[in-house]
Amino acid sequence: MRHLHQYLDPASQRALLWEIRAVIAEAPLFTPTMPRTGKPFSVAMTNCGRLGWVSDKTGGYRYQETHPVTGEPWPGMPELISQIWRKLVDYPALPEACLINFYTPDARLGLHRDEDEQDFSAPVISVSLGASARFRVGGLKRRDPTQSIVLGSGDVVILERQSRLVYHGVDRILPGNDGLVEEGGRFNLTLRRVNPPNLN
């Protein structure tokens, strides 16, 4: 796992957040629910790119080409997001999905691993904007020991190679607001490649 502290400078963070707000205007945040139980997530989500990650009681975890509420295709992925992928990873194709999570101060995300994709050779890139978060990362098994690190605005985490399928989550959002996200809270962007390059 690579943690790039303050990879994005303040101007780049503002520009990226502007792009994200434009995506949300077209594809509003929604609240996914857990498979089987239907319990709502504490995190609101949307997506951009050809595919978007969704979850609900009846269909479970999956990728699909349309917004689950509006039924419309996801907005295209902003070039600023594609540039981050190009600069940081050596992979022969661009990401197909960018999951946008919005964490309010009381939101969290339990330990999980990104395993709904078809191509695990592709890395996963996570970009933080706004309030800091306590990020927990473990091993390849749910019961493996974990450690926590603080992710600040502009930080980037890359899960690749041996770390691609490690368990990870967000324990809590830390108090304080750096002023980037006016309403408080944190946006997290997760860039993923779903299919092998020859299936795009």
C-alpha positions as CSV (number, residue, x, y, z in Angstrom):
1,M,0.0,0.0,0.0
2,R,1.2,3.5,-0.9
3,H,0.1,6.5,1.1
4,L,1.0,9.8,-0.6
5,H,0.6,12.5,2.0
6,Q,-0.8,15.8,0.5
7,Y,-0.3,14.6,-3.0
8,L,-2.8,17.3,-4.2
9,D,-2.0,20.9,-3.3
10,P,-4.8,23.2,-2.2
11,A,-5.4,24.6,-5.7
12,S,-5.7,21.1,-7.1
13,Q,-8.0,20.1,-4.3
14,R,-10.3,23.0,-5.0
15,A,-10.4,22.3,-8.7
16,L,-11.1,18.6,-8.2
17,L,-13.9,19.4,-5.7
18,W,-15.5,21.7,-8.2
19,E,-15.5,18.8,-10.7
20,I,-17.1,16.5,-8.1
21,R,-19.8,19.0,-7.3
22,A,-20.7,19.2,-11.1
23,V,-20.9,15.3,-11.1
24,I,-23.2,15.4,-8.1
25,A,-25.5,18.0,-9.7
26,E,-26.0,15.6,-12.6
27,A,-26.0,12.3,-10.5
28,P,-27.2,13.2,-7.0
29,L,-25.9,11.5,-3.9
30,F,-28.0,8.5,-2.8
31,T,-27.9,6.2,0.2
32,P,-27.2,2.6,-0.6
33,T,-28.4,-0.3,1.6
34,M,-26.9,-3.5,2.7
35,P,-27.6,-6.8,0.9
36,R,-30.1,-9.0,2.8
37,T,-30.8,-6.7,5.7
38,G,-31.6,-3.5,3.8
39,K,-29.8,-1.4,6.5
40,P,-28.8,2.0,5.0
41,F,-25.1,2.9,4.8
42,S,-24.0,5.9,6.9
43,V,-22.2,7.2,3.8
44,A,-23.9,8.8,0.8
45,M,-22.6,7.9,-2.6
46,T,-22.6,8.6,-6.3
47,N,-20.4,7.7,-9.3
48,C,-18.9,8.9,-12.5
49,G,-17.4,7.0,-15.4
50,R,-18.8,4.2,-17.5
51,L,-19.8,2.1,-14.5
52,G,-20.9,2.9,-11.0
53,W,-20.8,0.8,-7.8
54,V,-24.2,0.4,-6.0
55,S,-25.7,-1.8,-3.3
56,D,-29.2,-2.6,-2.2
57,K,-31.2,-5.3,-0.5
58,T,-32.4,-7.1,-3.6
59,G,-29.4,-6.8,-5.9
60,G,-26.5,-6.8,-3.5
61,Y,-23.1,-5.3,-4.3
62,R,-22.6,-4.7,-8.0
63,Y,-21.6,-2.4,-10.8
64,Q,-24.1,-1.0,-13.3
65,E,-24.2,1.6,-16.0
66,T,-27.1,3.8,-14.6
67,H,-27.9,5.7,-11.4
68,P,-30.2,3.6,-9.2
69,V,-32.5,6.5,-8.5
70,T,-32.6,8.6,-11.7
71,G,-32.1,5.7,-14.1
72,E,-29.7,7.9,-16.1
73,P,-26.2,7.0,-17.2
74,W,-23.4,8.1,-14.9
75,P,-21.6,11.3,-15.9
76,G,-18.3,11.0,-17.6
77,M,-15.2,10.9,-15.6
78,P,-13.5,14.3,-15.3
79,E,-10.1,14.6,-16.8
80,L,-8.6,15.7,-13.5
81,I,-9.5,12.2,-12.1
82,S,-8.1,10.4,-15.1
83,Q,-4.8,12.3,-14.8
84,I,-4.3,11.1,-11.2
85,W,-4.6,7.5,-12.4
86,R,-2.2,8.1,-15.4
87,K,0.4,9.7,-13.2
88,L,0.4,7.2,-10.4
89,V,-0.1,3.7,-11.8
90,D,1.3,1.6,-14.6
91,Y,-1.8,-0.1,-16.0
92,P,-2.7,-0.3,-19.7
93,A,-6.2,1.1,-19.3
94,L,-8.1,3.9,-17.5
95,P,-10.5,3.4,-14.6
96,E,-14.0,2.6,-15.5
97,A,-15.6,3.7,-12.2
98,C,-15.0,6.5,-9.7
99,L,-17.1,6.0,-6.6
100,I,-17.7,9.2,-4.8
101,N,-18.4,8.8,-1.0
102,F,-19.6,11.7,1.1
103,Y,-18.9,11.3,4.9
104,T,-20.8,13.5,7.3
105,P,-19.0,13.9,10.7
106,D,-20.7,10.9,12.1
107,A,-20.3,8.6,9.1
108,R,-18.0,5.6,8.9
109,L,-17.3,2.5,6.7
110,G,-16.7,-0.9,8.2
111,L,-13.8,-3.2,7.2
112,H,-14.3,-4.5,3.7
113,R,-12.3,-5.2,0.6
114,D,-12.8,-4.2,-3.0
115,E,-13.6,-7.6,-4.6
116,D,-16.5,-6.9,-7.0
117,E,-14.2,-6.3,-9.9
118,Q,-13.2,-8.8,-12.6
119,D,-9.5,-7.7,-12.8
120,F,-7.6,-7.7,-9.5
121,S,-4.3,-6.8,-11.3
122,A,-5.6,-3.3,-11.6
123,P,-4.9,-1.0,-8.6
124,V,-7.4,0.9,-6.6
125,I,-6.7,4.6,-6.0
126,S,-8.4,6.5,-3.1
127,V,-8.4,10.4,-3.0
128,S,-9.4,12.3,0.1
129,L,-10.9,15.8,0.1
130,G,-12.1,17.8,3.2
131,A,-12.1,16.6,6.8
132,S,-9.4,14.2,8.0
133,A,-10.4,10.5,8.6
134,R,-9.0,7.7,10.6
135,F,-8.4,5.0,8.0
136,R,-8.0,1.4,9.2
137,V,-6.1,-1.2,7.1
138,G,-5.6,-4.9,7.8
139,G,-4.5,-8.0,5.9
140,L,-6.0,-10.4,3.4
141,K,-8.2,-12.0,6.1
142,R,-10.9,-10.1,8.0
143,R,-9.3,-11.2,11.4
144,D,-5.8,-10.2,10.5
145,P,-4.3,-7.4,12.7
146,T,-5.1,-3.9,11.6
147,Q,-3.4,-0.5,11.9
148,S,-4.8,3.0,11.5
149,I,-3.5,6.0,9.7
150,V,-4.9,9.5,9.4
151,L,-5.8,10.6,5.9
152,G,-5.9,14.4,5.3
153,S,-7.3,16.4,2.5
154,G,-5.2,15.9,-0.7
155,D,-3.9,12.5,0.5
156,V,-3.9,9.6,-1.9
157,V,-3.8,5.9,-1.1
158,I,-3.0,3.2,-3.7
159,L,-3.9,-0.4,-3.1
160,E,-1.9,-2.6,-5.6
161,R,-0.1,-5.9,-5.9
162,Q,-0.1,-7.7,-2.5
163,S,-2.2,-4.9,-0.9
164,R,-4.9,-4.9,-3.6
165,L,-7.3,-7.1,-1.6
166,V,-6.6,-6.1,1.9
167,Y,-9.4,-5.3,4.3
168,H,-9.8,-1.6,5.0
169,G,-12.4,0.9,6.3
170,V,-13.0,4.3,7.9
171,D,-13.3,4.3,11.7
172,R,-14.3,8.0,12.0
173,I,-14.2,11.5,10.7
174,L,-11.9,13.7,12.8
175,P,-13.2,17.0,14.3
176,G,-12.3,20.2,12.4
177,N,-12.9,21.6,9.0
178,D,-10.2,22.9,6.7
179,G,-12.7,25.0,4.8
180,L,-12.5,23.0,1.6
181,V,-15.8,21.3,2.0
182,E,-18.1,24.1,3.1
183,E,-20.8,21.9,4.6
184,G,-18.2,20.0,6.6
185,G,-17.4,16.3,6.2
186,R,-15.2,14.5,3.7
187,F,-15.4,13.4,0.1
188,N,-13.5,10.3,-0.9
189,L,-13.0,9.3,-4.5
190,T,-12.2,5.6,-5.3
191,L,-10.9,4.9,-8.8
192,R,-11.4,1.3,-10.0
193,R,-10.9,-0.7,-13.1
194,V,-13.8,-3.3,-13.2
195,N,-13.0,-5.3,-16.4
196,P,-9.8,-6.4,-18.0
197,P,-8.6,-4.0,-20.7
198,N,-9.7,-6.2,-23.6
199,L,-13.3,-6.2,-22.3
200,N,-13.8,-2.4,-22.2
